[in-house]
Amino acid sequence: MPVLLYFIPLFALYASAVYSIFGLYESKWRFASLPDLANIFKSVTCLAVSLIVIDYVLASSTIYGGFLFGKITIALYWCVQFMLLGGPRIAYRYFRYSRLRKRAIATDAKQTLIMGRAADAEMILRSIESGALRKVWPAGILSPSPADQEMVVRGTRVLGTLEDLERVVVEQARRGHKIDQVILTGGVLAESVKPEFIIGRARQLDIEVRTLAGLQEGAQGSARPRVARIAVEDLLLRPSVKIDHRRLERLIQGKSIAVTGGGGSIGLEICKSAVNFGASRVLVLENSEPILRAALDRLETMDTKTEIDGRIADVRDRNRMFRMLADFQPDLVFHAAALKHIQLVERDWAEGVRTNVFGSINVADAAIAAGARGMVMISTDKAVEPVSVLGATKRLAEIYCHALDTEILARGPNSSIVPLNRKGESTRLISVRFGNVLASNGSVVPRFRTQIEAGGPVTVTHPDMVRYFMTIREASDLVITASSHALGAERSTPSIYVLNMGQPVKIVELAERMIRLSGYEPYEDIDITFTGLRDGERLNEVLFAGDESSAEIGISGVVAARPECPPLAEVRNALTALDAALAADDRDAVFRVFKEAVPDFRGAAA
């Protein structure tokens, strides 16, 4: 006893240090799980081994001359210590779970079926148990895997397969448990599972269909998990490209980012990505006051230290573009402002030329004058062998940026054509092409949705029309990825990048899927009619012109295009002629300039 009176306080301090090393003070009891029990096991074992060393090596032979504890005492210590450390945590976790269950039953928590494999369903069940996912109570699991049948996952039973939805809903209703919603896991949203049929069946049963959102991780962490409506993006007819978010963070973190058209679909997503990846400042340039206000409100809700500013500005106002960027001194400028609707630009061609051509030139020249590291222009697959005014204007803007970038790279850091930026480098001007963005402003998805809500018919121009599609998030991240290649340490030469969008999607198939998503059967409940091709449209889009070569750049989802472009002086001559034709309001003259400056332009002036 006299020895133990000195030994126990010292050992208690030592035990505290061991607990700290193994992270026992860092974990919350409400989230106690197997990793916490593993850390307790390691801590207790370490302490027991320490007692063995003291008892059998030090004390018995040198200091004390006998055993302080003995084997049985140390074994009992290990068991009791493990129970005292692990027991309260498990008990508290169960107490929280029981309280959550009572609250869910007593309140308006929705009785929910989880559809997906047991391993995927477990993630949702964990979110429910921890309280991260609220007002949801699992009534059962429907799994496509035969191995999961009759299993119990975290107290919730697998009640059948995906085809058993109607049977399970009816059985639960007989027991007094009305199913309010189903949550689909990522595996069920795969094309091979045909999720639109599952969703249609659920909606016919008057059951809400949701998926788990808020778990996409960015540089600033992950959002709170929540259930959200099924979006068309969730049913994209191809796998999304895997994004290297660390690469994006290295490019954006601590930088000043300016985005023209920052209130549009792509512009706002780029702003959000800039905030997520740690930009120090973000400037949103937008010519529409309501859209700018909405964009700033959205960005200000994000948990960030980024300084966010928004200014009303039109890219067609050259002097204002120069003043805005000169005052802001951006590291990177993303030029997303454009007129993009084919038929509207075809009719109001002069506005398309002013915005898409001369607006892009203004932004490029202003970015150079402000000393930015790079200006990234958002282009389109319609710029390749263009048949529309939209395509021709975007292609001419590409040609100008490419010619100017080539001139800058050829003359090197000592070029008199442009000033050096703050890092002693010349500005890079690049363009990034991609196709249609699902659910963006002006895409077919909102139009189809409106037509379906009105009871149809859904209008498609041609049964064989195909388009490339991307999600807004994917397009934004790949634009930044392409920028990281152009602005890398090697200062690579490509100035036009093309996003890999996989196989094109038939528009009629997209319409059919959206109809089924709404719980209807195409051609029976809601008809699809074909209206014929309109001016400026073509059946198939192409990603590379006939005289363009492509090259892999070692980044998944992005390839470089190597077009043949005229020298800068020749391009500027064409722009002078275009400006004169525009001032004269001469459509034929404008189209002649297009055909001279863009040799593969196939539009008609009449």
C-alpha positions as CSV (number, residue, x, y, z in Angstrom):
1,M,0.0,0.0,0.0
2,P,2.7,2.6,0.8
3,V,4.2,2.1,-2.7
4,L,0.7,2.2,-4.4
5,L,-0.1,5.5,-2.7
6,Y,2.8,7.1,-4.7
7,F,2.4,4.9,-7.8
8,I,-1.4,5.4,-8.5
9,P,-1.3,9.2,-9.1
10,L,1.7,8.9,-11.4
11,F,0.0,6.0,-13.3
12,A,-3.2,8.1,-13.6
13,L,-1.2,10.9,-15.3
14,Y,0.5,8.3,-17.5
15,A,-2.9,6.8,-18.4
16,S,-4.3,10.2,-19.3
17,A,-1.4,10.7,-21.7
18,V,-2.0,7.3,-23.3
19,Y,-5.8,8.1,-23.7
20,S,-4.8,11.4,-25.4
21,I,-2.3,9.7,-27.7
22,F,-5.1,7.2,-28.8
23,G,-7.7,10.0,-29.3
24,L,-10.1,9.0,-26.5
25,Y,-10.6,12.7,-25.6
26,E,-11.3,13.7,-29.2
27,S,-14.4,11.6,-30.0
28,K,-17.9,12.4,-29.0
29,W,-19.8,9.8,-27.1
30,R,-22.9,10.3,-29.3
31,F,-20.9,9.0,-32.2
32,A,-19.3,6.1,-30.4
33,S,-18.5,3.2,-32.9
34,L,-16.1,0.4,-33.6
35,P,-13.1,2.7,-34.2
36,D,-13.7,4.2,-30.8
37,L,-13.8,0.7,-29.2
38,A,-10.6,-0.1,-31.1
39,N,-8.9,2.9,-29.6
40,I,-10.1,1.9,-26.2
41,F,-8.7,-1.6,-26.8
42,K,-5.3,-0.2,-27.8
43,S,-5.2,2.2,-24.8
44,V,-6.1,-0.4,-22.2
45,T,-3.8,-3.0,-23.7
46,C,-0.9,-0.4,-23.7
47,L,-1.6,0.3,-20.0
48,A,-1.8,-3.4,-19.1
49,V,1.5,-4.1,-20.9
50,S,3.0,-1.2,-19.0
51,L,1.9,-2.8,-15.7
52,I,3.4,-6.1,-16.8
53,V,6.7,-4.4,-17.6
54,I,6.6,-2.6,-14.2
55,D,5.5,-5.7,-12.3
56,Y,7.8,-8.4,-13.9
57,V,10.8,-6.4,-15.1
58,L,11.4,-3.4,-12.9
59,A,9.6,-4.0,-9.6
60,S,10.3,-7.7,-9.1
61,S,14.0,-7.7,-9.7
62,T,15.5,-4.4,-8.9
63,I,13.3,-2.0,-6.8
64,Y,10.7,-3.8,-4.8
65,G,12.0,-7.3,-5.0
66,G,8.5,-8.7,-5.4
67,F,5.3,-8.3,-7.5
68,L,3.1,-5.3,-7.0
69,F,0.0,-6.7,-8.8
70,G,0.3,-10.2,-10.2
71,K,-1.2,-11.7,-13.4
72,I,-4.7,-12.0,-12.1
73,T,-4.9,-8.3,-11.0
74,I,-3.5,-7.1,-14.3
75,A,-6.0,-9.2,-16.2
76,L,-8.9,-8.0,-14.1
77,Y,-7.6,-4.4,-14.6
78,W,-7.7,-4.8,-18.4
79,C,-11.3,-6.2,-18.3
80,V,-12.6,-3.6,-15.8
81,Q,-10.9,-0.7,-17.5
82,F,-12.3,-1.7,-21.0
83,M,-15.8,-2.0,-19.5
84,L,-15.5,1.4,-17.7
85,L,-14.3,3.2,-20.8
86,G,-16.4,1.4,-23.4
87,G,-19.6,0.8,-21.5
88,P,-20.7,4.4,-20.8
89,R,-20.0,5.3,-24.4
90,I,-22.2,2.5,-25.7
91,A,-24.9,3.2,-23.1
92,Y,-25.0,6.9,-24.1
93,R,-25.1,6.1,-27.7
94,Y,-28.0,3.7,-27.1
95,F,-29.7,6.4,-25.0
96,R,-29.4,8.9,-27.8
97,Y,-30.7,6.3,-30.3
98,S,-33.7,5.5,-28.1
99,R,-34.5,9.2,-27.6
100,L,-34.2,9.8,-31.4
101,R,-36.6,6.9,-32.1
102,K,-39.2,8.2,-29.6
103,R,-39.0,11.7,-31.0
104,A,-39.3,10.3,-34.6
105,I,-42.4,8.3,-33.7
106,A,-43.9,11.2,-31.7
107,T,-43.3,13.9,-34.3
108,D,-43.7,14.3,-38.1
109,A,-40.8,12.1,-39.1
110,K,-41.5,10.5,-42.5
111,Q,-41.7,6.7,-42.7
112,T,-39.1,5.9,-45.3
113,L,-38.1,3.0,-47.4
114,I,-34.4,2.9,-48.4
115,M,-33.8,1.5,-51.8
116,G,-30.3,0.2,-52.4
117,R,-27.7,-2.4,-51.3
118,A,-27.3,-3.0,-47.6
119,A,-23.8,-1.4,-47.6
120,D,-25.2,1.8,-49.2
121,A,-28.2,1.9,-47.0
122,E,-26.0,1.7,-43.9
123,M,-24.6,5.2,-44.7
124,I,-28.2,6.6,-44.6
125,L,-29.0,4.7,-41.4
126,R,-25.9,6.1,-39.7
127,S,-26.9,9.7,-40.7
128,I,-30.3,9.0,-39.2
129,E,-28.9,7.6,-35.9
130,S,-26.5,10.5,-35.5
131,G,-29.2,13.0,-36.0
132,A,-27.5,14.5,-39.0
133,L,-30.5,13.4,-41.1
134,R,-33.7,14.6,-39.4
135,K,-37.4,13.9,-39.7
136,V,-36.7,10.6,-41.4
137,W,-37.4,7.2,-39.9
138,P,-36.4,3.9,-41.7
139,A,-39.3,1.6,-42.2
140,G,-37.3,-1.0,-44.1
141,I,-34.8,-1.6,-46.9
142,L,-35.4,-2.8,-50.5
143,S,-32.2,-4.2,-51.9
144,P,-31.4,-5.5,-55.5
145,S,-28.9,-8.0,-54.1
146,P,-30.1,-11.5,-53.3
147,A,-27.4,-11.8,-50.6
148,D,-29.0,-8.9,-48.7
149,Q,-32.5,-10.5,-48.4
150,E,-33.8,-11.0,-44.8
151,M,-30.8,-9.2,-43.4
152,V,-31.0,-6.7,-40.6
153,V,-28.9,-3.6,-41.0
154,R,-28.5,-1.4,-37.9
155,G,-31.9,-2.6,-36.7
156,T,-33.6,-2.1,-40.0
157,R,-34.8,-5.2,-41.9
158,V,-34.4,-5.8,-45.7
159,L,-38.0,-6.4,-46.7
160,G,-37.5,-7.4,-50.3
161,T,-36.1,-6.5,-53.7
162,L,-36.7,-3.3,-55.7
163,E,-39.6,-5.1,-57.5
164,D,-41.4,-5.6,-54.2
165,L,-42.0,-1.9,-53.7
166,E,-45.8,-2.1,-54.2
167,R,-46.2,-5.2,-52.0
168,V,-44.1,-3.7,-49.1
169,V,-46.1,-0.4,-49.2
170,V,-49.4,-2.3,-49.0
171,E,-48.2,-4.5,-46.2
172,Q,-46.9,-1.6,-44.2
173,A,-50.2,0.3,-44.7
174,R,-52.1,-2.7,-43.3
175,R,-49.9,-2.5,-40.2
176,G,-50.7,1.1,-39.8
177,H,-47.4,2.4,-41.1
178,K,-48.0,4.6,-44.2
179,I,-44.8,4.9,-46.3
180,D,-44.3,8.6,-46.9
181,Q,-41.1,8.5,-49.1
182,V,-38.4,6.4,-50.5
183,I,-34.7,7.3,-50.6
184,L,-32.7,6.0,-53.5
185,T,-29.0,5.3,-52.9
186,G,-26.4,6.0,-55.6
187,G,-26.3,2.4,-56.8
188,V,-30.0,2.4,-57.7
189,L,-29.6,5.5,-59.8
190,A,-27.3,3.6,-62.2
191,E,-28.7,3.3,-65.7
192,S,-28.6,-0.5,-65.7
193,V,-31.1,-0.5,-62.8
194,K,-33.6,1.6,-64.8
195,P,-34.4,4.0,-62.0
196,E,-37.0,5.9,-64.0
197,F,-39.3,2.9,-63.8
198,I,-38.8,2.7,-60.0
199,I,-39.5,6.4,-59.6
200,G,-42.6,6.2,-61.8
201,R,-44.0,3.3,-59.8
202,A,-43.3,5.2,-56.5
203,R,-45.1,8.3,-57.7
204,Q,-48.1,6.2,-58.9
205,L,-48.3,5.0,-55.3
206,D,-48.3,8.7,-54.2
207,I,-44.9,8.3,-52.5
208,E,-42.2,11.0,-52.6
209,V,-38.9,10.0,-54.2
210,R,-35.7,11.4,-52.8
211,T,-32.0,10.8,-52.9
212,L,-29.3,11.7,-50.4
213,A,-27.5,15.0,-51.1
214,G,-25.0,17.2,-49.3
215,L,-22.2,14.6,-49.1
216,Q,-20.0,15.9,-52.0
217,E,-16.8,16.9,-50.5
218,G,-14.9,19.9,-51.5
219,A,-11.8,21.7,-50.2
220,Q,-13.8,23.4,-47.5
221,G,-15.4,20.2,-46.2
222,S,-18.7,18.5,-46.8
223,A,-22.2,19.8,-46.4
224,R,-24.8,18.5,-44.0
225,P,-26.5,15.4,-45.4
226,R,-30.1,16.0,-46.6
227,V,-32.7,14.3,-48.7
228,A,-33.4,16.1,-52.0
229,R,-35.6,15.6,-55.0
230,I,-34.3,13.4,-57.8
231,A,-32.8,15.6,-60.5
232,V,-32.1,14.7,-64.1
233,E,-28.4,15.1,-63.3
234,D,-28.7,12.1,-61.0
235,L,-29.8,10.1,-64.1
236,L,-27.2,11.3,-66.5
237,L,-26.8,8.6,-69.2
238,R,-23.1,8.2,-68.6
239,P,-20.7,8.0,-65.6
240,S,-19.5,11.4,-64.4
241,V,-15.8,12.2,-64.7
242,K,-13.8,11.8,-61.5
243,I,-12.5,15.2,-60.5
244,D,-9.1,15.8,-58.8
245,H,-10.3,18.3,-56.3
246,R,-6.8,18.7,-54.8
247,R,-5.6,20.0,-58.2
248,L,-8.4,22.6,-58.3
249,E,-7.6,23.6,-54.7
250,R,-3.9,24.2,-55.6
251,L,-5.0,26.5,-58.5
252,I,-7.7,28.5,-56.7
253,Q,-6.7,28.7,-53.0
254,G,-5.7,32.1,-52.0
255,K,-6.3,33.6,-55.4
256,S,-8.5,36.5,-56.6
257,I,-11.1,35.3,-59.1
258,A,-13.3,37.4,-61.4
259,V,-16.3,35.8,-63.2
260,T,-18.2,37.5,-65.9
261,G,-21.8,36.3,-66.2
262,G,-21.4,35.2,-62.6
263,G,-25.2,34.9,-62.1
264,G,-25.8,32.4,-64.9
265,S,-25.8,28.6,-64.5
266,I,-22.1,28.0,-65.3
267,G,-20.9,31.4,-63.9
268,L,-22.5,30.9,-60.5
269,E,-21.2,27.3,-60.3
270,I,-17.7,28.6,-61.0
271,C,-18.1,31.2,-58.3
272,K,-19.3,28.5,-55.8
273,S,-16.3,26.3,-56.8
274,A,-13.9,29.3,-56.2
275,V,-15.4,29.8,-52.8
276,N,-15.3,26.0,-52.0
277,F,-11.6,25.8,-53.0
278,G,-10.5,28.7,-50.9
279,A,-10.3,31.7,-53.1
280,S,-9.3,34.8,-51.2
281,R,-11.7,37.1,-53.2
282,V,-14.4,36.6,-55.8
283,L,-15.8,39.3,-58.0
284,V,-19.1,38.5,-59.7
285,L,-19.7,40.6,-62.8
286,E,-23.3,40.5,-64.1
287,N,-25.4,42.8,-66.3
288,S,-28.8,41.8,-64.7
289,E,-29.4,43.3,-61.3
290,P,-31.9,40.7,-60.0
291,I,-29.7,37.8,-61.2
292,L,-26.6,39.5,-59.5
293,R,-28.5,39.9,-56.3
294,A,-29.7,36.3,-56.3
295,A,-26.1,35.1,-57.0
296,L,-24.7,37.1,-54.2
297,D,-27.3,35.9,-51.8
298,R,-26.5,32.3,-52.7
299,L,-22.7,32.8,-52.3
300,E,-23.2,34.6,-49.0
301,T,-25.0,31.6,-47.5
302,M,-21.8,29.5,-47.9
303,D,-19.6,29.0,-44.9
304,T,-16.5,30.7,-46.1
305,K,-13.9,33.4,-45.4
306,T,-13.8,34.4,-49.1
307,E,-14.4,38.1,-49.7
308,I,-17.3,38.2,-52.1
309,D,-18.2,41.3,-54.2
310,G,-20.6,41.8,-57.1
311,R,-20.8,44.6,-59.7
312,I,-23.3,45.4,-62.4
313,A,-21.3,45.5,-65.6
314,D,-21.9,44.6,-69.3
315,V,-19.0,42.9,-71.1
316,R,-19.9,45.0,-74.2
317,D,-18.8,48.1,-72.3
318,R,-15.0,48.0,-72.9
319,N,-14.1,50.9,-70.7
320,R,-16.0,49.5,-67.7
321,M,-14.5,46.1,-68.2
322,F,-11.0,47.7,-68.0
323,R,-11.9,49.7,-64.9
324,M,-13.5,46.8,-63.1
325,L,-10.6,44.4,-63.6
326,A,-7.9,47.0,-63.1
327,D,-9.4,47.9,-59.7
328,F,-9.9,44.2,-58.7
329,Q,-6.5,42.9,-59.9
330,P,-7.6,39.3,-60.5
331,D,-5.3,36.3,-60.7
332,L,-7.8,34.5,-62.9
333,V,-10.7,35.7,-65.0
334,F,-13.5,33.2,-66.0
335,H,-15.5,34.6,-68.9
336,A,-18.9,33.0,-68.8
337,A,-21.0,35.9,-70.0
338,A,-22.6,35.1,-73.4
339,L,-25.8,34.9,-75.4
340,K,-26.3,31.2,-75.8
341,H,-29.8,30.4,-77.1
342,I,-29.5,29.4,-80.8
343,Q,-32.8,30.7,-82.1
344,L,-32.7,34.0,-80.2
345,V,-29.1,34.7,-81.3
346,E,-30.0,33.7,-84.9
347,R,-32.8,36.3,-85.0
348,D,-31.0,39.0,-83.0
349,W,-27.7,38.4,-84.7
350,A,-26.2,41.8,-84.0
351,E,-26.6,41.4,-80.2
352,G,-24.9,38.0,-80.5
353,V,-22.0,39.6,-82.3
354,R,-21.6,42.4,-79.8
355,T,-21.8,40.2,-76.8
356,N,-20.1,37.0,-77.9
357,V,-17.3,38.4,-80.1
358,F,-16.6,42.0,-79.0
359,G,-17.6,41.3,-75.3
360,S,-15.1,38.4,-75.2
361,I,-12.4,40.6,-76.8
362,N,-13.1,43.3,-74.2
363,V,-12.7,40.8,-71.3
364,A,-9.5,39.2,-72.8
365,D,-7.9,42.6,-73.3
366,A,-9.0,43.9,-69.9
367,A,-7.6,40.7,-68.2
368,I,-4.2,41.2,-69.9
369,A,-4.1,44.9,-68.9
370,A,-5.0,44.0,-65.3
371,G,-2.1,41.5,-65.2
372,A,-4.1,38.4,-64.6
373,R,-2.4,35.0,-64.8
374,G,-5.1,33.7,-67.2
375,M,-8.4,34.4,-68.8
376,V,-10.6,31.4,-69.4
377,M,-13.4,31.7,-72.0
378,I,-16.4,29.4,-71.8
379,S,-17.0,28.1,-75.3
380,T,-19.3,25.5,-76.9
381,D,-19.3,22.5,-79.1
382,K,-21.5,24.6,-81.5
383,A,-18.3,26.6,-82.3
384,V,-17.0,23.6,-84.3
385,E,-17.9,23.8,-88.0
386,P,-20.6,26.3,-87.0
387,V,-23.9,26.5,-88.8
388,S,-25.4,29.2,-86.5
389,V,-24.6,32.7,-85.5
390,L,-24.1,31.5,-82.0
391,G,-21.5,29.0,-83.2
392,A,-19.8,31.5,-85.5
393,T,-19.5,34.2,-82.8
394,K,-18.1,31.8,-80.2
395,R,-15.6,30.4,-82.8
396,L,-14.4,33.8,-83.7
397,A,-13.9,34.6,-80.1
398,E,-11.9,31.4,-79.8
399,I,-9.8,32.4,-82.8
400,Y,-9.0,35.8,-81.3
401,C,-8.0,34.4,-77.9
402,H,-5.9,31.6,-79.5
403,A,-4.2,34.0,-81.9
404,L,-3.4,36.5,-79.1
405,D,-2.2,33.6,-76.8
406,T,0.0,32.2,-79.5
407,E,1.5,35.7,-80.1
408,I,2.2,36.1,-76.4
409,L,3.8,32.6,-76.1
410,A,5.9,33.2,-79.2
411,R,7.4,36.5,-78.0
412,G,7.9,35.3,-74.4
413,P,8.3,37.3,-71.2
414,N,10.0,40.2,-73.1
415,S,7.0,40.7,-75.3
416,S,5.9,44.4,-75.8
417,I,2.4,43.2,-76.8
418,V,1.3,42.7,-73.2
419,P,2.5,43.7,-69.7
420,L,3.8,41.1,-67.3
421,N,1.5,40.1,-64.4
422,R,2.5,40.4,-60.8
423,K,4.5,37.1,-60.9
424,G,6.5,38.3,-63.9
425,E,4.6,36.0,-66.3
426,S,2.6,36.8,-69.4
427,T,-1.2,36.2,-69.4
428,R,-2.6,33.0,-70.8
429,L,-5.8,33.1,-72.8
430,I,-7.6,29.8,-73.1
431,S,-11.0,28.5,-74.3
432,V,-12.9,25.5,-73.0
433,R,-15.5,23.8,-75.1
434,F,-18.3,21.7,-73.9
435,G,-21.9,20.8,-74.8
436,N,-25.3,21.2,-73.2
437,V,-25.5,21.5,-69.4
438,L,-28.3,19.6,-67.8
439,A,-30.9,21.8,-66.1
440,S,-29.0,25.0,-66.9
441,N,-30.9,28.2,-67.9
442,G,-32.1,27.7,-71.5
443,S,-31.5,24.0,-71.6
444,V,-34.2,21.5,-72.7
445,V,-34.7,20.2,-69.2
446,P,-36.7,23.1,-67.8
447,R,-38.7,23.3,-71.0
448,F,-39.5,19.6,-70.8
449,R,-40.4,19.9,-67.2
450,T,-42.8,22.8,-67.9
451,Q,-44.5,20.8,-70.7
452,I,-44.9,17.7,-68.5
453,E,-46.5,19.7,-65.7
454,A,-48.9,21.2,-68.3
455,G,-49.9,17.7,-69.3
456,G,-47.9,17.6,-72.6
457,P,-47.1,17.3,-75.3
458,V,-43.4,17.4,-75.0
459,T,-41.8,18.9,-78.1
460,V,-38.6,17.5,-79.6
461,T,-37.2,18.9,-82.9
462,H,-36.2,15.6,-84.4
463,P,-36.3,11.9,-83.4
464,D,-32.6,11.4,-84.3
465,M,-31.3,14.6,-82.7
466,V,-28.4,13.9,-80.2
467,R,-26.5,16.2,-77.9
468,Y,-23.6,16.0,-75.5
469,F,-24.7,16.7,-71.9
470,M,-22.9,17.4,-68.6
471,T,-24.0,18.4,-65.1
472,I,-23.4,22.0,-64.1
473,R,-21.0,20.9,-61.3
474,E,-19.0,18.6,-63.6
475,A,-18.7,21.3,-66.3
476,S,-17.5,23.9,-63.8
477,D,-14.9,21.6,-62.2
478,L,-13.5,20.5,-65.6
479,V,-13.3,24.1,-66.8
480,I,-11.1,24.9,-63.7
481,T,-9.2,21.6,-64.3
482,A,-8.3,22.7,-67.9
483,S,-7.2,26.0,-66.5
484,S,-4.9,24.3,-64.1
485,H,-3.1,22.6,-67.0
486,A,-2.7,25.8,-69.1
487,L,-1.4,27.7,-66.0
488,G,0.8,24.9,-64.6
489,A,4.5,25.2,-64.0
490,E,5.2,24.0,-67.5
491,R,3.1,26.8,-69.0
492,S,1.8,24.3,-71.6
493,T,1.0,25.5,-75.1
494,P,-2.6,24.3,-75.8
495,S,-5.1,27.2,-75.6
496,I,-8.3,25.4,-76.6
497,Y,-9.5,22.5,-74.4
498,V,-12.4,20.2,-75.0
499,L,-14.2,18.4,-72.2
500,N,-14.8,14.7,-72.6
501,M,-18.6,14.3,-72.4
502,G,-18.7,10.6,-73.3
503,Q,-21.4,9.4,-75.7
504,P,-24.0,11.8,-77.0
505,V,-27.6,11.5,-75.7
506,K,-30.7,11.3,-77.9
507,I,-33.0,14.1,-77.0
508,V,-36.1,12.0,-77.4
509,E,-34.6,9.5,-74.8
510,L,-34.0,12.3,-72.4
511,A,-37.6,13.4,-72.8
512,E,-38.9,9.8,-72.2
513,R,-36.8,9.5,-69.1
514,M,-38.2,12.8,-67.7
515,I,-41.7,11.7,-68.4
516,R,-41.2,8.5,-66.5
517,L,-39.5,10.5,-63.7
518,S,-42.7,12.3,-63.3
519,G,-44.7,9.1,-62.9
520,Y,-46.2,9.0,-66.4
521,E,-45.7,6.7,-69.4
522,P,-44.5,8.4,-72.6
523,Y,-46.8,8.3,-75.7
524,E,-49.6,7.0,-73.4
525,D,-50.0,9.5,-70.6
526,I,-48.0,12.3,-72.2
527,D,-47.2,12.4,-75.9
528,I,-44.0,13.5,-77.6
529,T,-44.3,15.4,-80.8
530,F,-41.6,16.3,-83.3
531,T,-41.4,19.9,-84.6
532,G,-38.6,19.8,-87.1
533,L,-35.1,21.4,-87.1
534,R,-35.0,25.1,-86.7
535,D,-32.6,27.7,-88.1
536,G,-29.0,27.2,-86.8
537,E,-29.7,23.6,-85.5
538,R,-28.1,20.4,-86.7
539,L,-28.8,16.8,-85.7
540,N,-25.3,16.0,-84.4
541,E,-22.7,18.2,-82.6
542,V,-19.0,17.6,-83.2
543,L,-16.2,18.3,-80.8
544,F,-13.3,18.8,-83.3
545,A,-13.2,20.4,-86.7
546,G,-11.9,18.5,-89.7
547,D,-8.5,20.4,-89.6
548,E,-8.1,20.1,-85.9
549,S,-6.0,17.5,-84.1
550,S,-6.5,16.5,-80.5
551,A,-4.0,15.5,-77.8
552,E,-4.3,13.9,-74.4
553,I,-2.9,16.0,-71.6
554,G,-2.8,13.4,-68.9
555,I,-5.9,14.7,-67.1
556,S,-9.1,12.6,-67.1
557,G,-12.0,14.3,-68.8
558,V,-10.0,17.0,-70.7
559,V,-8.3,16.9,-74.1
560,A,-6.5,19.6,-76.0
561,A,-7.5,20.8,-79.4
562,R,-4.9,22.1,-81.9
563,P,-6.7,24.2,-84.5
564,E,-5.1,26.0,-87.4
565,C,-5.6,29.7,-86.7
566,P,-4.6,32.8,-88.7
567,P,-2.0,35.2,-87.2
568,L,-3.2,38.0,-84.9
569,A,-2.9,40.8,-87.4
570,E,-5.2,39.0,-89.8
571,V,-7.7,38.3,-87.1
572,R,-7.7,42.0,-86.1
573,N,-8.4,43.0,-89.7
574,A,-11.4,40.7,-89.8
575,L,-12.7,42.1,-86.5
576,T,-12.4,45.6,-88.0
577,A,-14.4,44.6,-91.0
578,L,-16.9,42.9,-88.6
579,D,-17.3,46.1,-86.5
580,A,-17.9,48.1,-89.7
581,A,-20.6,45.7,-90.9
582,L,-22.2,45.7,-87.5
583,A,-22.3,49.5,-87.4
584,A,-24.0,49.4,-90.9
585,D,-26.5,46.8,-89.6
586,D,-25.5,44.8,-92.7
587,R,-26.3,41.1,-92.0
588,D,-24.9,39.9,-95.3
589,A,-21.6,41.7,-94.7
590,V,-21.4,40.2,-91.2
591,F,-21.9,36.7,-92.7
592,R,-19.2,37.4,-95.3
593,V,-16.8,38.3,-92.5
594,F,-17.7,35.1,-90.7
595,K,-17.1,33.0,-93.8
596,E,-13.7,34.6,-94.4
597,A,-12.6,34.5,-90.7
598,V,-14.2,31.1,-89.9
599,P,-13.6,29.0,-93.0
600,D,-15.8,26.1,-91.9
601,F,-18.8,28.4,-91.1
602,R,-21.9,27.0,-92.9
603,G,-24.6,29.5,-91.9
604,A,-26.8,31.3,-94.4
605,A,-27.3,35.1,-94.4
606,A,-30.8,34.9,-95.8
